[in-house]
């Protein structure tokens, strides 16, 4: 972050290319709680990921119970089984002495802040979103995987498996949901890497091909997830402190200068002069603000749902609708078996 601040002081234009979506969001908005404070006299950093990892081992229910004791507001906004987020909130409380929910509320209350976090870190940023049609993107991603394979991906996977994963499998302690092992490009080859000596060359080749296809599918899914994230976090983000987003089509990279470079430079030049660019930013109609932290308890399904959007999706889900129909059937059957007092006494006339 200080590199960007330093460039601003020198009146230079910082341009950030790439990076994960969450990094970009943290760079643009004050949405993170900094626990990396220095301890007195030692200059030692706090906020260790090891501490959060140790907390996660306690499991969601126990973590949720502990969080409810020190920060009931945050506990109400987190799903009881989301061990990672709950552990993060507990870590913030342990390292700052302040409830995570209070820190976030103070952040949102700053000038320019809003429901999704604090104000923008830097004045008047803009975003260039490079996108292409799905067919071209899928083809490009598949070629990228093929290039990785041709430059030694399989040998790299075998070596990584031998050094870091083989022993875990023998101890039955492998977990593809945490750490580096959850990364795309390794877990997809699990069957191939763990195939025993009794597996034939043909079967081994089939397992390899299966892993390659799984890697390509996972890569395509991740790209779609990234695009969806951009739409939700930038284009549909409520509030006035949202940077302008300009779309640049990279479907045909052979016309890069015409469709990407020249338009981007024209936009930057206009913005730096305080003028309105000839190219319009992307607008999303009907974007509405939803509470991503609201808690909903579904008694029919015995589930806790966090977030308005997730609650709406749950109400339309097959599982929920099944329980709704089941409840109605039970109620209908109960109504049919209800009898009046007169029916209990044969021969007795009911009063009109």
Order of alpha helices (4+ residues) and beta strands (2+ residues): alpha-alpha-alpha-alpha-alpha-alpha-alpha-beta-alpha-alpha-alpha-alpha-alpha-beta-alpha-beta-beta-alpha-alpha
